[in-house]
Amino acid sequence: MGRMSMEEPVGETGELPEYAERVLDVADGIPPGRVMTYGDVAEWLGEGGPRQVGRVMALYGGSAPWWRVVRADGALLPGHELRALGHYRDEGTPLRAAGPAAEGHVPRIDMRRARWDGSPDPAPGAEPETGGGAGTHT
């Protein structure tokens, strides 16, 4: 099954735009239980920005692990909260309890523990190493 969306046509050859393919490759590489923000993906690629990555994910991300590319504040994707939450729980993604003001009392991703910087991953939910690491995403 290809990574196509009915919302926007792909090229005449049926292939994805090159940038979209690169974004989806990054999403595919995020380990279970970890996440990257839209901005992290753009920074990793050295091209585009959070909005461009978000557009790619919205149009073409259905066959990729879309729930692993998230907002920087850890809020779950509006309209897809329950599906995403199921994936997070299955994968052991660190979550924070919803505050009393949270709409629908939906938890958020614990970004401090779940955010992935592209380095080899010891284990989902493991505390980040102290000391100089390869991660530059803050």
NORPECOR-V502313 format. One record per residue. N is the residue number from 1. PSI is psi as a letter, one per 40 degrees, with the letter a starting at -180 (NA if undefined). D_FIRST is the distance of its C-alpha to the first C-alpha in whole Angstrom. Layout:
n,psi,d_first
N,PSI,D_FIRST
N,PSI,D_FIRST
This chain:
n,psi,d_first
1,h,0
2,i,4
3,g,7
4,i,9
5,i,11
6,e,14
7,d,17
8,h,17
9,i,16
10,i,15
11,i,17
12,d,18
13,e,16
14,e,12
15,i,13
16,i,13
17,i,17
18,d,18
19,d,19
20,d,16
21,d,14
22,d,18
23,d,18
24,d,14
25,d,15
26,d,18
27,d,17
28,d,15
29,e,18
30,h,20
31,i,21
32,h,21
33,e,24
34,i,25
35,i,24
36,i,24
37,i,26
38,d,24
39,d,27
40,d,27
41,d,24
42,d,25
43,d,28
44,d,26
45,d,25
46,f,28
47,i,27
48,a,27
49,a,27
50,d,26
51,d,26
52,d,24
53,d,21
54,d,21
55,d,20
56,d,17
57,d,16
58,d,17
59,d,15
60,e,12
61,e,12
62,d,11
63,e,8
64,i,11
65,g,14
66,d,16
67,e,19
68,e,20
69,h,21
70,i,24
71,i,27
72,d,30
73,e,32
74,e,30
75,i,29
76,i,26
77,h,24
78,h,26
79,e,24
80,e,22
81,d,24
82,d,24
83,d,20
84,d,21
85,d,24
86,d,23
87,d,20
88,d,24
89,d,26
90,d,23
91,e,23
92,f,27
93,h,27
94,h,30
95,i,31
96,h,34
97,i,36
98,h,36
99,i,39
100,d,41
101,e,41
102,h,37
103,h,35
104,e,34
105,f,35
106,h,32
107,i,32
108,i,31
109,h,29
110,g,32
111,d,31
112,d,34
113,d,33
114,d,29
115,h,29
116,h,27
117,e,29
118,e,26
119,i,29
120,h,29
121,h,29
122,d,31
123,i,30
124,h,28
125,e,31
126,i,34
127,i,36
128,i,36
129,i,38
130,i,42
131,i,43
132,h,41
133,i,37
134,e,35
135,h,34
136,e,35
137,h,33
138,NA,35
